[in-house]
Amino acid sequence: MSAAPVPSPAIRGRSPLRIALWIACSFIAVWAALALYWRSIQHVPSSTELLLNGIGVPLLLVIGIAGICKGLFAPSQGAASPLDPVEAAPSGSGSENTSQPTAKIALLDASMRLPAGMNVDEVLAVAREGKVVGLHPSLLLRNGAKAFANAAASIWHDDFEDALTALDVDPRLNDEQRRAIVLAAETIDELLERHATTPVIPTAETMHALAPRFKLHLLLPERWRADAVICAAWLDRHLARGHWLPAVEPATTAFAARAVGALALLDALTVELAAQPSSVRHILLACDSSLSQATVDALDDAGLLFAHNRPDGLVLGEGACALLLAPPAAAGATQVHRLASAARTTHAELAPLSGEQQSATLVQLLESACGHASTAGLTLMDCALVSDADQRVSRRAEMANTAQQAWPDTDSRLRCCHLGLANGSSNAALALGTVVAAAAHCNQTLQPTFAASLGDPLERGVVLVIPGNSVADV
């Protein structure tokens, strides 16, 4: 005979006698019901029926009730704190991550393509004006209304088909991937034009003699994992056609399911370069796009798109961003400090949180990121903030409450700007864009600036950007 089921958490604290009585009553109730049923139909049960119905049925009943009680009354692991603060440790164990809390990385330069502009000055100017994403001219909801979405600025403007032909983009990629990879190519070309020293048409001897000076990390959305090899191979061919090889190593591909994943990869590079400084510079390149009718249809069917009657839906966007990184000893360079992040992990935490709850967590992360800085006595009042918050009601409420808690007596418009308002969501690309914008702001004002990502409902991440010894041009 099978063992009795394990009692649910709702009855786990009761005495063994009460549990035994509860199980016995369940069996007796089933037996009584079966006896009445068989008697009413004048049926004499066989030994098999007695075994299956007299033991199996009540046992299943007890197991089912215990399972329901467990689901209803199990204690929430995260009830005390809606977001569990954790330090990202993508490159090793937690001990390694906490052993270098003040490690930093030098941001030498950056390039970007976002809907608000083709460089950081344009993007910051639009963000400070508070412009928001409008209606896309061709992407439509199921009811025929235009979707709220914004396409990235590009040297090809609206002629993306010409770009796909001219750059020989792999036809196996879908529309979103092709758009994103073109933006990525523009971004890295612009960055390398300023920094690569490879001859325009290197000779065979030069090709042999030059060691790679740049290590490329290509960060793609997790949903593109199946096509990552195609994307990376095309980008390598593009770099070869542009004569950037062999100065640039073949791309190493990483994936991010959420925006904070981009900051986690940046944090991993920070730990790596702090432990093993190298003359090789690192390029962290992220790209993404959600501008396709198929994506609009799927999100609209699920009720997840931003609209006048859905003020907390997703606002679609796209973009690419490339960061040129080096060990922190680089003279005069902007310094990016360690990541402070938090994630909601348990099912009980998936219920929507209020702006006050979210902002309390974000303020804690700002304080934690501030503590990573090596500058003595640095406080929140000394810092500004750039985020990827967009026009969703929940994000506006979260940032308003965060500003009120962190800087209660100042005008938040002078201290904070939010890139997502004019750019929509492009996940990792926009998260890296906040780092670039924070670097530009801190170098313009000589004020330490936080780069914060809160585009995803489950994660928050913050890094602190400190101006270098001299103003770096990013």
KAMOSUL-V454358 format. One line per field, one symbol per residue. phi: phi as a letter, one per 40 degrees, with the letter a starting at -180 (. if undefined). A space follows every 10 residues. Layout:
BEGIN
phi = ???
END
This chain:
BEGIN
phi = .cccccccdc bccccdcccc cccccccccc cccccccccc bfbbcccccc ccccbccccc cccccccccc ccbccccbcc acbccaccbc bicccccccb cbcabcccaa aabbdcibac cccccccccg cbcbcccbcb cccgccccaa cccaccfccc cccccccfcd ccccdccccc cccccdccdc ccdcbcbcdd bcccccdccc cdbbbcbcbb cdcbdcbccc cccccccccc ccgccccbcd cccbbbcbcc dccccccccc cccccbdacc cbbbbbaaab cacccccccc ccgbccaccb cbccbcaaia abbcbadccd cgccbbcccb babcbccccc cdbcdccccc cccccccccc ccccccgcbd ccbbabbbcb ccdccccccc ccccccbcbb ccccbbabcc dcbgbbfccc cccccccccc ccccbfbdbc bbbbcccbbb aabbbbcccb cccb
END
